Amino acid sequence: MKLLIRQRVFSWTDHYDVYDENGNAKYEVQAEFLTLGHQIHVYEKTTGREVGSIHQKLLTLMPAFEIVIDGRTVGMVRKQFTLFAPRYEVDFRGWDVQGDLFGWDYQVKQGDSTVMTISKELFRWSDTYAMTYTNPAYEMPGLLLVIAIDAANCSGGD
């Protein structure tokens, strides 16, 4: 199973359209305008219902983001201080993120098994990421994790 996450080129805030593997619009991701820290919401495209969100925690030394599903905080992504390549502490579903996060080619693992892979698609007008996952239950949590890591990448800190 696969989702394509395509960033909108001309937008004042983080704004993504998410498509299924058949090219059908599935989700819309939109950041709030003029807020302290990142506040990003994910909406079902067909119903307009909010299905998840990412909230940046303020007053932290390094950027940290809460992952929220159905109004409940279910995980956290924290950027760690490094001099060169970015590193993140992921406290979410027992998942471990491995690979080249800066270049956007990484795997999400649970134990020894791969839950999903993320890769940046080259030669696109806007940033486009392909998320390939193994279980339909991983779709929404995986999408929120990708968005949280993207927000952390855009939030300086080192």
Phi, psi and chi 1 to 4 in degrees:
 res  aa     phi    psi   chi1   chi2   chi3   chi4
   1 MET       -  150.7  -69.9  155.8  -82.1      -
   2 LYS  -148.7  143.8 -173.7  176.3 -173.0  175.4
   3 LEU  -123.4  142.4  -70.4  178.7      -      -
   4 LEU  -106.9  126.0  -76.2  178.5      -      -
   5 ILE  -110.6  109.8  -54.3  159.0      -      -
   6 ARG  -115.0  119.4 -172.7  169.8  -64.9  139.5
   7 GLN   -76.5  137.2 -173.1  171.0   23.8      -
   8 ARG   -75.1  134.8  -72.0 -166.8 -176.1  171.5
   9 VAL   -72.3  -49.8  176.9      -      -      -
  10 PHE  -104.3   84.0  -58.2  107.8      -      -
  11 SER  -145.0  143.0  178.4      -      -      -
  12 TRP   -74.4  -23.8  -70.3   99.3      -      -
  13 THR  -127.3  174.7   62.2      -      -      -
  14 ASP   -61.8  124.4  -69.8  -28.5      -      -
  15 HIS  -146.7  123.5 -158.6  139.4      -      -
  16 TYR  -129.2  148.0  -58.5   88.4      -      -
  17 ASP  -110.3  136.8  -67.6  -53.1      -      -
  18 VAL  -118.3  129.1 -178.8      -      -      -
  19 TYR  -119.8  147.8  -58.0   90.1      -      -
  20 ASP   -79.1 -179.8   65.6   15.6      -      -
  21 GLU   -67.3  -13.2   55.7 -162.2    5.1      -
  22 ASN   -96.4    4.0  -62.1  -43.2      -      -
  23 GLY    85.7    9.3      -      -      -      -
  24 ASN   -83.6  134.4  -59.2  -46.2      -      -
  25 ALA   -64.1  128.1      -      -      -      -
  26 LYS  -118.1  -42.5 -169.1  151.7 -171.2 -179.8
  27 TYR  -137.2  157.2  -58.4  104.7      -      -
  28 GLU  -124.5  130.7 -177.2  175.5   -5.6      -
  29 VAL  -114.0  126.4  179.3      -      -      -
  30 GLN  -141.8  132.1 -171.0  167.8   -1.6      -
  31 ALA   -88.6  149.8      -      -      -      -
  32 GLU   -73.0  148.5  -69.4 -179.0   23.3      -
  33 PHE   -95.5  138.2 -170.8   61.4      -      -
  34 LEU    59.0   55.9  -63.4  175.4      -      -
  35 THR  -122.4  160.3   59.7      -      -      -
  36 LEU   -80.1  116.4  -67.1  174.0      -      -
  37 GLY    77.0  170.4      -      -      -      -
  38 HIS   -75.8  131.1  -68.9  -90.3      -      -
  39 GLN  -130.4  103.1  -55.6  -65.2  -39.8      -
  40 ILE  -118.0  134.7  -56.1  169.4      -      -
  41 HIS  -121.1  144.0  -55.7  -86.7      -      -
  42 VAL  -114.4  126.8  178.6      -      -      -
  43 TYR  -120.4  141.0  -57.1   96.4      -      -
  44 GLU   -65.1  134.8  -77.2 -176.6  -21.8      -
  45 LYS   -68.9  -37.9 -166.1   69.1  169.3  176.7
  46 THR   -76.0  -37.3   54.8      -      -      -
  47 THR  -104.4  -20.7   64.7      -      -      -
  48 GLY    78.1    4.7      -      -      -      -
  49 ARG   -76.2  134.9 -179.1  177.5   74.8   90.6
  50 GLU   -72.5  129.1 -176.5  174.2  -33.5      -
  51 VAL  -114.2  -11.1  -68.7      -      -      -
  52 GLY  -176.5  168.1      -      -      -      -
  53 SER  -157.8  164.6   59.0      -      -      -
  54 ILE  -124.8  131.4  -54.8  -62.9      -      -
  55 HIS  -127.8  123.4  -57.3  -81.9      -      -
  56 GLN   -75.5  131.7 -175.3  171.8    5.0      -
  57 LYS   -81.6  132.5  -68.8 -171.8   62.4   79.5
  58 LEU   -92.8  166.7  -58.5  175.2      -      -
  59 LEU    60.0   40.8  -56.1  174.1      -      -
  60 THR  -118.7  150.8   58.7      -      -      -
  61 LEU   -63.4  -46.0 -175.4   59.2      -      -
  62 MET  -116.7  152.6  -63.0  -61.6  -67.7      -
  63 PRO   -56.7  135.5  -23.3   32.8      -      -
  64 ALA  -137.5  140.8      -      -      -      -
  65 PHE  -132.3  129.6  -62.2   84.8      -      -
  66 GLU   -87.7  139.2  -65.9  176.9  -31.6      -
  67 ILE  -102.4  123.8  -61.3  171.2      -      -
  68 VAL  -121.0  128.3  178.0      -      -      -
  69 ILE  -126.3  128.3  -62.4  176.6      -      -
  70 ASP    52.3   41.3  -66.4  -34.4      -      -
  71 GLY    79.1    1.3      -      -      -      -
  72 ARG  -114.2  131.0 -108.0 -171.7   31.5 -137.1
  73 THR   -71.1  122.0  -59.6      -      -      -
  74 VAL  -118.2   -5.3  -65.7      -      -      -
  75 GLY  -173.4  177.7      -      -      -      -
  76 MET  -148.2  143.0  179.4   80.1   65.8      -
  77 VAL  -123.8  124.3  172.5      -      -      -
  78 ARG  -121.5  130.6  -70.0  177.5 -164.8   86.0
  79 LYS   -77.6  136.9 -168.8  169.7 -172.7  178.7
  80 GLN  -102.1  153.4  -63.7  178.5  -28.0      -
  81 PHE   -74.0  124.7  178.6   77.7      -      -
  82 THR  -143.4  160.1   59.8      -      -      -
  83 LEU   -88.4  -27.6  -66.2  176.4      -      -
  84 PHE  -122.6  -88.6  -60.1  106.9      -      -
  85 ALA   -78.4  140.4      -      -      -      -
  86 PRO   -68.5  148.3   24.2  -30.6      -      -
  87 ARG  -137.5  147.3 -115.1 -172.3    4.5 -135.3
  88 TYR  -132.8  145.7  -58.6   91.3      -      -
  89 GLU   -98.7  121.0  176.6 -173.5  -19.4      -
  90 VAL  -111.8  118.5  175.8      -      -      -
  91 ASP  -115.3   81.6 -179.8   13.0      -      -
  92 PHE  -157.9  111.6 -175.6   52.2      -      -
  93 ARG    59.4   17.3  -60.2  177.9   63.7  108.6
  94 GLY    72.5   17.9      -      -      -      -
  95 TRP   -85.1  149.8  -70.6   -6.8      -      -
  96 ASP  -123.9  132.6 -178.9   41.1      -      -
  97 VAL  -103.1  126.0  179.7      -      -      -
  98 GLN  -131.7  145.5  -58.2  173.2   -3.9      -
  99 GLY   124.4 -162.0      -      -      -      -
 100 ASP   -92.6   85.1 -179.4   11.7      -      -
 101 LEU   -64.9  -34.3  -68.8  166.5      -      -
 102 PHE   -68.4  -37.0 -169.5   68.0      -      -
 103 GLY   -89.6   -0.5      -      -      -      -
 104 TRP    64.9   40.2  -81.7   97.5      -      -
 105 ASP  -128.2  103.2  -70.3  -46.9      -      -
 106 TYR  -149.6  165.2   57.6   92.6      -      -
 107 GLN  -118.7  147.2  -64.2  179.5  -27.0      -
 108 VAL  -110.3  124.0  177.7      -      -      -
 109 LYS  -119.9  152.5  -65.3 -170.9  164.0 -129.3
 110 GLN  -128.0  105.9 -172.3  165.9   30.2      -
 111 GLY    67.7 -128.2      -      -      -      -
 112 ASP   -93.1   -7.7  -69.8  -25.5      -      -
 113 SER   -98.1  144.5   62.4      -      -      -
 114 THR   -84.6  123.9  -60.6      -      -      -
 115 VAL   -85.2  -42.3  172.1      -      -      -
 116 MET  -161.5  162.6   75.3  175.1  117.5      -
 117 THR  -125.0  147.6   59.5      -      -      -
 118 ILE  -125.2  134.0  -48.8  -59.8      -      -
 119 SER  -144.7  145.0   60.2      -      -      -
 120 LYS   -85.2  131.0 -175.3  172.2 -174.7  175.1
 121 GLU   -86.9  128.6  -65.3 -161.6  -19.4      -
 122 LEU   -84.8  162.6  -58.3  175.3      -      -
 123 PHE    60.3   42.6  -50.2  112.6      -      -
 124 ARG  -115.2  152.0  -63.1  -77.4 -174.2  146.5
 125 TRP   -62.3  -40.1  177.1 -108.0      -      -
 126 SER  -122.6  166.9   64.9      -      -      -
 127 ASP   -60.3  125.4  -74.1  -14.9      -      -
 128 THR  -131.8  129.5  -57.7      -      -      -
 129 TYR  -120.6  139.1  -54.0   99.4      -      -
 130 ALA  -104.9  125.9      -      -      -      -
 131 MET  -112.9  113.6  179.8 -178.3  105.4      -
 132 THR  -107.8  125.7  -54.4      -      -      -
 133 TYR  -129.8  159.5   52.2   99.9      -      -
 134 THR   -98.5  -15.5   58.2      -      -      -
 135 ASN  -140.6  132.9 -177.6  -31.1      -      -
 136 PRO   -55.8  -27.4  -20.0   27.6      -      -
 137 ALA   -68.0  -16.9      -      -      -      -
 138 TYR   -88.1   -6.1  -61.3  153.2      -      -
 139 GLU   -59.0  -59.6 -177.9  177.3  -84.8      -
 140 MET   -68.0  -48.5 -179.5   50.6   53.5      -
 141 PRO   -59.0  -38.8  -21.9   30.7      -      -
 142 GLY   -64.5  -44.1      -      -      -      -
 143 LEU   -60.7  -44.2  176.8   60.1      -      -
 144 LEU   -64.9  -36.8  -70.6  167.8      -      -
 145 LEU   -64.2  -44.8  178.6   63.0      -      -
 146 VAL   -59.6  -44.3  169.5      -      -      -
 147 ILE   -65.5  -40.0  -66.0  165.1      -      -
 148 ALA   -64.8  -41.4      -      -      -      -
 149 ILE   -67.0  -39.3  -70.2  171.3      -      -
 150 ASP   -62.2  -43.6 -177.8   58.1      -      -
 151 ALA   -62.5  -40.5      -      -      -      -
 152 ALA   -66.3  -39.1      -      -      -      -
 153 ASN   -60.6  -34.7  -95.8  -22.9      -      -
 154 CYS   -85.6   -2.7  -64.3      -      -      -
 155 SER  -106.5   40.0  -67.5      -      -      -
 156 GLY    37.6 -143.3      -      -      -      -
 157 GLY   107.3  -19.9      -      -      -      -
 158 ASP  -142.1      -   45.1   36.1      -      -
